[in-house]
Amino acid sequence: MSHTKAEGLDGLPQGVLPITPLTRSFMIVTANGEKKTVTRQQLPVTPAYTFTDYQSQAQTIEYCIVDISTPPSGGLTPFNVYVALSRSRGRDTIRLLRDFNERLFTQHPSKYLRLEDQWLATLDRKTYMDWEKVKVA
């Protein structure tokens, strides 16, 4: 509950989220034509499982809920987010669990990658200039 915007409930310790049973009734008709009311009570819990972006690589998940908010460790990169968001078949089958830091999509993912890209661009220009000299000679 440390990432939720919901306030705690009076009388419950911080971080406790109550799950209350739901009761539903419906009618059935027995084999001999008799009508009976069935009352069912259960907890509103959906079975699911979680895994990291690393574990999800090379998998396609039919329906998924993705959490790209900043984890307590603070270690989330655009590369992690790309893997997580590309596991579903499309935007109609994926949902975001909560708000996220928009800087994940607006800042360069890595200063080292940016420096390497600049170095490759410099080498490209140098190679082109060297080639032009060879062609002229």
Kinemage of the C-alpha trace (Angstrom):
@kinemage 1
@onewidth
@group {chain A} dominant
@subgroup {mainchain}
@vectorlist {calphas} color= white
{ca met a 1} P 0.000 0.000 0.000
{ca ser a 2} L 3.022 2.297 0.033
{ca his a 3} L 2.448 3.160 -3.641
{ca thr a 4} L -1.298 3.746 -3.432
{ca lys a 5} L -3.114 7.056 -3.249
{ca ala a 6} L -5.857 5.481 -1.141
{ca glu a 7} L -6.030 6.583 2.461
{ca gly a 8} L -5.999 4.046 5.276
{ca leu a 9} L -9.236 3.002 6.935
{ca asp a 10} L -10.003 3.891 10.539
{ca gly a 11} L -9.335 0.996 12.891
{ca leu a 12} L -6.951 -0.821 10.532
{ca pro a 13} L -3.156 -0.720 10.676
{ca gln a 14} L -1.371 1.246 7.954
{ca gly a 15} L -0.883 -0.848 4.832
{ca val a 16} L -3.795 -3.232 5.482
{ca leu a 17} L -6.284 -3.549 2.658
{ca pro a 18} L -9.490 -5.326 3.691
{ca ile a 19} L -11.129 -7.791 1.344
{ca thr a 20} L -14.747 -8.432 2.234
{ca pro a 21} L -16.753 -11.398 0.964
{ca leu a 22} L -19.432 -10.887 -1.672
{ca thr a 23} L -22.754 -12.698 -1.507
{ca arg a 24} L -24.743 -13.462 -4.663
{ca ser a 25} L -27.951 -15.413 -5.168
{ca phe a 26} L -29.325 -16.998 -8.321
{ca met a 27} L -32.072 -19.401 -9.335
{ca ile a 28} L -31.625 -22.886 -10.753
{ca val a 29} L -34.095 -25.431 -12.004
{ca thr a 30} L -33.458 -29.001 -10.866
{ca ala a 31} L -33.822 -32.074 -13.069
{ca asn a 32} L -37.401 -32.585 -11.792
{ca gly a 33} L -38.363 -28.953 -12.593
{ca glu a 34} L -38.150 -27.624 -9.048
{ca lys a 35} L -36.841 -24.043 -8.691
{ca lys a 36} L -34.202 -23.483 -6.039
{ca thr a 37} L -32.317 -20.408 -4.894
{ca val a 38} L -28.579 -20.820 -4.563
{ca thr a 39} L -26.672 -18.347 -2.422
{ca arg a 40} L -22.937 -18.155 -2.880
{ca gln a 41} L -20.358 -16.269 -0.826
{ca gln a 42} L -16.746 -15.752 -1.907
{ca leu a 43} L -13.826 -13.355 -1.725
{ca pro a 44} L -13.437 -11.071 -4.766
{ca val a 45} L -9.936 -12.218 -5.689
{ca thr a 46} L -8.635 -12.757 -9.195
{ca pro a 47} L -5.909 -15.361 -9.534
{ca ala a 48} L -2.782 -13.977 -11.158
{ca tyr a 49} L 0.969 -14.224 -11.056
{ca thr a 50} L 3.791 -11.756 -11.387
{ca phe a 51} L 7.220 -11.802 -12.916
{ca thr a 52} L 9.955 -9.381 -13.815
{ca asp a 53} L 10.605 -7.857 -17.212
{ca tyr a 54} L 13.656 -10.139 -17.473
{ca gln a 55} L 11.484 -13.242 -16.975
{ca ser a 56} L 8.942 -12.006 -19.513
{ca gln a 57} L 11.376 -11.639 -22.418
{ca ala a 58} L 10.408 -13.639 -25.517
{ca gln a 59} L 6.888 -14.220 -24.152
{ca thr a 60} L 3.609 -12.920 -25.468
{ca ile a 61} L 1.000 -12.484 -22.769
{ca glu a 62} L -2.622 -12.334 -23.886
{ca tyr a 63} L -3.838 -9.904 -21.218
{ca cys a 64} L -1.550 -8.126 -18.796
{ca ile a 65} L -1.393 -5.394 -16.198
{ca val a 66} L 1.976 -3.647 -16.188
{ca asp a 67} L 3.495 -1.667 -13.344
{ca ile a 68} L 6.056 0.851 -14.616
{ca ser a 69} L 6.035 3.113 -11.589
{ca thr a 70} L 9.377 3.717 -9.916
{ca pro a 71} L 10.181 0.712 -7.692
{ca pro a 72} L 11.515 1.168 -4.152
{ca ser a 73} L 15.002 0.391 -5.479
{ca gly a 74} L 14.656 3.285 -7.927
{ca gly a 75} L 16.139 1.096 -10.662
{ca leu a 76} L 13.902 1.355 -13.720
{ca thr a 77} L 15.139 2.245 -17.195
{ca pro a 78} L 13.428 2.828 -20.539
{ca phe a 79} L 14.833 -0.556 -21.560
{ca asn a 80} L 12.928 -2.293 -18.725
{ca val a 81} L 9.785 -0.390 -19.648
{ca tyr a 82} L 10.068 -1.326 -23.327
{ca val a 83} L 10.279 -5.016 -22.458
{ca ala a 84} L 7.316 -4.785 -20.078
{ca leu a 85} L 5.100 -2.810 -22.468
{ca ser a 86} L 5.875 -4.983 -25.489
{ca arg a 87} L 4.750 -8.283 -23.917
{ca ser a 88} L 1.078 -7.915 -24.854
{ca arg a 89} L -0.466 -8.358 -28.297
{ca gly a 90} L -1.560 -4.731 -28.420
{ca arg a 91} L -2.876 -1.717 -26.596
{ca asp a 92} L -6.325 -3.253 -26.154
{ca thr a 93} L -4.962 -6.103 -24.027
{ca ile a 94} L -2.605 -4.203 -21.728
{ca arg a 95} L -3.339 -1.941 -18.763
{ca leu a 96} L -1.102 0.210 -16.589
{ca leu a 97} L -1.423 -0.448 -12.874
{ca arg a 98} L -0.680 3.106 -11.683
{ca asp a 99} L 0.940 6.435 -12.524
{ca phe a 100} L 4.537 6.459 -13.703
{ca asn a 101} L 7.409 8.902 -14.154
{ca glu a 102} L 7.035 10.416 -17.634
{ca arg a 103} L 10.785 11.079 -17.755
{ca leu a 104} L 11.140 7.416 -18.711
{ca phe a 105} L 9.942 8.465 -22.167
{ca thr a 106} L 11.327 12.000 -22.437
{ca gln a 107} L 14.978 11.657 -21.420
{ca his a 108} L 17.764 9.739 -23.135
{ca pro a 109} L 17.925 6.209 -21.720
{ca ser a 110} L 21.677 6.125 -21.089
{ca lys a 111} L 24.483 8.672 -21.106
{ca tyr a 112} L 26.886 5.899 -22.177
{ca leu a 113} L 24.660 4.950 -25.100
{ca arg a 114} L 24.432 8.610 -26.116
{ca leu a 115} L 28.249 8.931 -25.986
{ca glu a 116} L 28.636 5.761 -28.053
{ca asp a 117} L 26.144 7.075 -30.629
{ca gln a 118} L 28.113 10.325 -30.847
{ca trp a 119} L 31.370 8.392 -31.274
{ca leu a 120} L 29.848 6.283 -34.078
{ca ala a 121} L 28.593 9.442 -35.812
{ca thr a 122} L 32.102 10.922 -35.580
{ca leu a 123} L 33.603 7.750 -37.066
{ca asp a 124} L 30.995 7.834 -39.831
{ca arg a 125} L 31.945 11.419 -40.776
{ca lys a 126} L 35.665 10.590 -40.619
{ca thr a 127} L 35.193 7.507 -42.812
{ca tyr a 128} L 33.210 9.565 -45.337
{ca met a 129} L 35.905 12.273 -45.469
{ca asp a 130} L 38.656 9.642 -45.847
{ca trp a 131} L 36.701 8.010 -48.666
{ca glu a 132} L 36.263 11.331 -50.440
{ca lys a 133} L 40.047 11.865 -50.302
{ca val a 134} L 40.667 8.400 -51.793
{ca lys a 135} L 38.124 8.983 -54.582
{ca val a 136} L 39.755 12.280 -55.571
{ca ala a 137} L 43.259 10.835 -55.646
